[in-house]
Amino acid sequence: MTTTKTAMIRGAAAVALFGLGLATGLVAQTGGDTPTRHEQKRTDLTGAPNMEVIASIVEIKPGESSERHFHNGVESVYVLQASTIQFPGKEPQVMNVGTVSQNLRGVVHGGYKVVGDTSLKLFAVHVVDKGKPLYEFSK
């Protein structure tokens, strides 16, 4: 085989491998994720090799919903931008800036729609099992 032909085969293999890696990363991110979450940083939890800490900004725009879900760990949320939300069958309520909430492992939450004029923006920190989906959706 000529040097040029070998180089071309290696180049094609590298492009294919890169594409496969990119596709795998996209599937891994969206398989147990939401399009409203924008990950900022992720790190292993010191002293707990099977856990990780994930910091994200979540933006739910007017008309969008937070599906009912739970996490394989603990979620802490801080409201960065206020908006009005509504749970099915309930009156609308305002999520004010500075509101803090925590969702414990396995506890189903979410299930509301943003009905205000502005997006609801949250800073979320998850301390979760490494290798498991960040979001597990439920009905």
N, C-alpha and C positions, 0 to 999 in steps of 0.2 A: 504494500500500500504506500502511496506517495505521502510525503510530508504535508502537502496542501490538503489532500483528501482526509488525512488523519486530523488535521487542525479543524477542518469543516465539521467532521463528525463530533469531535469534542465540543466545538462551539454550539452545535445543535443540541447535544446532550445537556450542556450547561443551561441553555435557554429553556429546554423542557423541564429540567430540574428546578430552575427558578420559578417557572410558571406553576409547577406542582406545589412548591412551597408557598407561593402566594395564595393559591386556591385553598390550600389546607389552612392557612392562617385566617382567611376570610370565613371559612366554614366554622372554624373553632371559635371565632369571635362572635358570630351571629347565631350559632346553634343554641346557646343558652344566654342570649343577650337581647337588648332592645335597641332600636335605631335612635332612641332619645338619649342614650348614655354615651358620653364621650370620655373615655378613660384618660386620666392624667398621669398616673403613676401606679406601678405594681411592684411589690417586693415580698420576699419571704418573711414570715413572722419569726423573729429571733426566738430560739428555744422551742419552737413547734414546727418541725420540718414538714409536716403535712398541711400546714396552714399558710395563707398568704393574705396580705393587706392590699386592698385596691381602692384608690382614690379616684373619683369621677365627678364630672358635672353632668347633671341630668336636666334636659330642657324639654318640657312638654308644652307644645304650642296650643293656642286656643283651638278647640274642636278635637284635639287629640286626647287619648285616654292612657291611663296607667293600668295595664292588665293586672288581674289578680295573680299574685305570685308569692313565692317564698324563697328563702336563701338557705344554702348549706353553711350557715354561720350567722353572724350578727351584722346588722346594717345600722349605721347611725347617719342621720340626715339633718342638714341645716338648710333652711330656706334662704336663698340668696336674692330672689326676686319674687314678690308676692303676686298671687293671682287668686281668682275664685274657682273653686272646684265643686263638683257635685257627684255624690254617690247615688246610684240608682234608687229611686223612691224617697230620697232625702232632700232637704232644702239645701241650696248652695251655701257654701261657707268659704271664708277667706283664709288662705294660708299666708300669714304675715311674715315679713322678713324677720329673721332671728328665731323663728320657731324651730325647735329641735325635737326630733323623734327617734326612737330606736325600735327596731324590729328584731325580735329574738329568733334564733334558729328554728326553722320549720313553721313559723307562724305566718299564715296567709294574710297578705295585706294588698293595698292598691285597689283597683276596681273603680276608680273615679275618672271623671272627664273634666278637663279644664274648660270652664264656661265663661271665664273672664276675658277681657280684651288683651291681656298680656300673657306671655308665656310664664309658666311656673318653672323657676330655675332652682335646682337643689345642688348642694355639695354633699356627696354621699361617700362614706367610708365603709367598706365591707371587710370583715375579718372572716374569711371563709375557708372551707376545705379546698386544698390545692387539687386541681385536676377534675373537679366537679363543675357542672354548669353554675354560673353566677345566679341566673334566674331559672326557677322551675315554675312553669305556668300552671295554674289550676283554674277551674271553672267556678 
